């Protein structure tokens, strides 16, 4: 039996109602469609005593494995409800990505619905998914004046214009006083789908994380 997008969305949202998130209040559901045409669903469950979080993708993968379906994953579809306001909060984490990866094929696609509204789906190809989760080396912000530093930050980070100016000012301060500044976190483009989501939404990153190391 095969399912169209409308039918799969209905199944996914039905699964979302089963999610339990007493700790984070972030309910997430996952639907996997195999190349055989079967669908497997999962929802997150947060256990408090002892504390343990079960992810929706893990549950869906387990169902697929128990059915002995080895045809591979054609579609991964995610939805969320609760204290969620960003697509990335519904996207597969790195551990779930590792669970899903062995079942990827060239035609595998990922769809994430906007949290709570379950509208405006963002869609990703396998090439985009693999690139976003790939490990990348660290880059150095080059330049010795405000203009060249701002240009380097624009090319290598996801920062907004005002944050680029702030980070550039810190870089100049560091050069003058022998202080090292390290830009970390999602703004450096190293957390899975965050960069890709921002590009598709045509948005910059909303936060900035900086580590400062001084010999003084």
KACORJO-V34211 format. One record per helix or strand. SS is the DSSP state (~ for helix, > for strand). FROM is the first residue (numbers start at 1). TO is the last residue. If there is no record, write none. Layout:
ss:SS from:FROM to:TO
ss:SS from:FROM to:TO
This chain:
ss:~ from:5 to:16
ss:> from:20 to:20
ss:> from:26 to:34
ss:> from:39 to:43
ss:> from:45 to:48
ss:> from:51 to:54
ss:~ from:56 to:66
ss:> from:73 to:82
ss:~ from:87 to:89
ss:~ from:94 to:101
ss:> from:104 to:112
ss:> from:122 to:125
ss:~ from:126 to:133
ss:~ from:146 to:156
ss:> from:159 to:159
ss:~ from:161 to:177
ss:> from:179 to:184
ss:~ from:186 to:188
ss:~ from:194 to:201
ss:> from:205 to:205
ss:> from:209 to:214
